[in-house]
Amino acid sequence: MRVAIVCPYAWDRFGGVQSHIRALARTLVARGHEAAVIAPQLRGGLRLEEEGITFVGRAVRVLANGSVAPLAFGPVAAADLRDALEDFKPEVVHLHEPLIPSLSLLALATNVEAATVGTFHAAAESSLGYRGAKAVLSKAADRLDVRTAVSPAAHALAARYFPGDYAITPNGIETHRFASADPADLGSGKNVLFLGRLESRKGLEVLIKAMATLVDLDLTLVVAGSGPEKRSSRSLAERSGVRIQWLGKVAEEDKAGIYRAADVYCCPALGGESFGIVLIEAMAAGTPVVCSDLDAFKAVTGTAAELVPPGDAAALGRALRRVLTANGKAEAMRAAGRTVAGRYSWDTLVPNVESVYARARAMAQ
């Protein structure tokens, strides 16, 4: 089957949607399909090159859901997208976040002769964009042959504004890649890893406050990522006496080794999360997970992670201390985490996606 997968967000920006698409495309190819990813890029200057990826449009940063989304739109992006689809001649076009103003929505307007699948990722209590443009977007949604969502939380948001049938197609990862990676060199001693965008909703400052309660354990907080909160987080850490190693933005191929080298992976997000693919990646790498008690995170991790109330630095500190010091705690969490991660292996999940593609093709005929 020839599948074009359209990513709405800049490929050179870290994100769960990009991770989902990258792993799905590689798994489809491994199973004998032809898969091509079409995505915008954010970086200026030299055009990016990556096997299997067609870059279309220059993304611009747009405020959305408490974060900054790198989106591409406009007539030039639309024309280049249409050319890319016509050149590839897909049987199925898989559109991620199909109703936000970027390549996926533009693809719905191309009238390409292929079945269309739209996957919704975002979760929130409400969406100002969906509400304001509901009349127009409802017509676009009607052009999708099959709608899917990565989680019940993502389904709830999409169905609130665009009622209809949705299949659940969870995020997946290449579990073997995370389980077998060589650990990165993060220095001596124990560490707690934060990997994500440095913005307020990701909760890094809450984690720094929690780490300030653990200075007796001689820990290092390892921060991988970039974003607008770096300066304020650095200042808070200096005032709090927390030792931090700043890795900056890390390459996709380096993530697995960084997880493997961590003693604990902490995801202290404050809200707005639909799934938490980073939790699965960490568990697949055999790293104990401490995270916020959000519905999306709880649905993914079950009892394999330590869950704490969002924004509660004291509770977060206590949870980290238990994992780092309680006899046998970390080993038990590693074993439980690997079991959970196995459920989200693309090798397990991709047959469901293939059935969605077959259903879309049947409906498009």
Secondary structure, DSSP 8 states (H G I E B T S, - for coil): -EEEEE--B-TTS--HHHHHHHHHHHHHHHTT-EEEEEEEE---SS----TTEEEEEE-EEEEETTEEEEE--SHHHHHHHHHHHHHH--SEEEEESTTSTTHHHHHHTTT-SSEEEEEE----S--HHHHHTHHHHHHHHTT-SEEEESSHHHHHHHHHHS-S-EEE----B-HHHHHH-------SS-EEEEES--SGGG-HHHHHHHHGGGGGG--EEEEE---TTHHHHHHHHHHHT--EEEEES--GGGHHHHHHH-SEEEE---S--S--HHHHHHHHTT--EEEE--HHHHHHHTTSSEEE-TT-HHHHHHHHHHHHHSTTHHHHHHHHHHHHHHHTBHHHHHHHHHHHHHHHHHHH-
